Amino acid sequence: MKPRQRTCKIKAEGCQGKFKPFSTLQACCMNPKCVLENKDRQAEKRHRREKEKFREANKPRKQWEQEAQTAFNRWVRLRDAGKPCISCGNSPNDKDLLTGSRWDAGHYRSVGACPALRFHPLNCHAQCVRCNRDLSGNTVEYRLRLIKRIGEESLAWIEGPHDPNKYTIDELKEIKSMYAGLAREIERKAA
């Protein structure tokens, strides 16, 4: 089967516009200016891909940590969607906002106080921005409602001692992909 006539994707000066390709992979006509332009575009694409791979491979641990935290926080907000704030019990509505949210993923034990629980689902729940940012977590009310939600035994474990944990880049990549996948699954079910 012969390839059908195609339109040249490059359309440089002197290009006829339509051409019959020699193979199915041919993107432009045989006009020398089109061929050179196509070659330059392909080289530029290849350069961009290599640059992106280099950036991805040389990302610092801190950036992986931020990306993993973003994925985790998104999952927490989706998991607790429809539930009231863990601290004050209010249910702020985001419908009137153009961007942003009135919800945060609030940690009971802060990331600074206990980095080992940074990505633990029992330590983090949907919290309104007012409680999390303005009232510094509103921890007294958070604790009362947390007992009702997860129980005394789990709360005692959270409040107990934990070995310090410094995540490796591979662990952070795994955490990011896991929570991003869980968030997509929740969104797929909600759609």
N, C-alpha and C positions, 0 to 999 in steps of 0.2 A: 504494500500500500504506500503510495507516494504522499509526502506531506502536502497539505493544502497551502494555498497562498496566504501569507501573513502580512501584517502591518509592522514596519520597522519600529522598534521601541526607542531608538536613539534619535532619528530624524535630524541628522546633522546637515550642514550646507551641501547641496547637490544630491540629497537623498531622494529617491523615487517614491518612497512611502511604502509601496507594496513590493513583496519579493517572494520567490519560491525557495524555501529552505532546502539545503542539501540533507539535513538531518532534523530530527524533532527537537534537538537541543539548541539549534541556531536561533539567536535572539535578534540579530539585526541583519540588514542586507550587506552586500559585499562592497559597498562604497567605502573607500579607504578611511574617510573621516569618521564614518559610523563605526567601523571596526576599531579604530584607535580610541574613540570615545567610549565604546563598550568595554574595551580592555582597561581603560583608566577607571571606569566605574566599578568593575569587578575587583581591581586592585584596591580601590578605596574601601569597598565592602569588606574585603579580606583583612585590611588594616584595622578597620573598626572592630571586627570580631576578635582579632588577636589582642587589641588594646583592652577590650572588655574582659577577655579571659585573663589577661595579666592583672587587671584591677581586681577581679574576683579572687584570683589566687593570692594576691598580696594585701587583702583587706586586713586591717588590724583586729585583734581580738575584741577590742572595745566596740567596734562597729558591728561585729557579729553578735555581741551581747545586746546591743541596742535593737538590732533586727529581730533577735529571738524574743526580747521583751515586748516589742511591738506586736508580734504574732501571738504571744501568750495573752497580752492584754485584750486584743481583739477577740480571741476565743472566749475569755472570761466574760466580756460584755455580751457576746452572742449567747453563751451558755445561760447567763442570768437575765436575759431579755424577758421582760414581762414581770419580773420579781421586783419588789420594792427595794429601796436602798437598804443595805445591811445595817447602817448606823441609825438613820432617822426614820425609816419606814415609809418615806415619801416616794411617790412615783412620778418624777419629772418627765415631761413629754418633749420629745425632740422634733415633733412634726413641724413646728414653726421655724426651725433653724434652717438656714441655707447650707451652712457648713458646720463641722464640729459636732459636739455632743454634750449633753448635760450629764453624761455618765463617765466615770473613771473605773479602772480596775484597781480597787483599793486593797492594799496588803494589810493584814492584821499586824503581823510583825514586819516592820519596814525592811526594805532591801538592805539598807545600811546597817540595821541592827542584827539581821540574820540573813546573810546572803545565801545560805544553804536552802532557804525556803522561798527564794525568789521566784521559782517556776513551779511551786507546789500548789495544786488546785485547792486544797483545803485552806491555805493561807490567804487566798485572794478571791474577792467577791465584788460584784458590781456595787459601786458606791456613787452617790451623787457628787458632783463637783464641789458643791458647798461643803459637804462633810469632809471629803478627802483633802481638798486644798485649803479652804478657809478655816476649817476647824481642826486641821492637822490629823485627820483620820477619825476624829470623834470616837476614840478607842473605847471609852466606857460603854457607850451605847452599842458599839460594834461588838464588844465582848458579850453583852447580854443577848443580842440577837444571834450571834454565832453559836452560842450554847444550844439555842433552839434548833438551829439549822444543822449542825454537825455533831452535837453531843459533847458531854463533859470530857469523855475519854480522849477524843480527837483533839479537843482544845488543850487538854493537859499535855498531850504530845507536842502540839505546836509551841506551847509556852516553855517546854522543857529544853534542855541543852541540845545543841546540834553541832556536829563537827564542821569547821569552816570548809567551804567547798569553792575552789576556783575552777570554773568550767574551762575545758579545753575548746579550741576552735571546732574540732570535730563534734564534740558534745553540743555546742551551741548551734551548729548547722543542723544536727539531728533534732534538737528541741524546736528550732524554727520550722523545719519541714513538718514535724509532727503536729504542732499546734495550728499551722497554716492549713494542713489537711483536715484537721478536726473542725476548724472554722468553716471551710468550704463545705464540708458535709452538713453542718448545721444550716448554712445558707441554702444548700440544695434542698433540704427537707422543708425549709420554710417557704420556698418558692412554689 
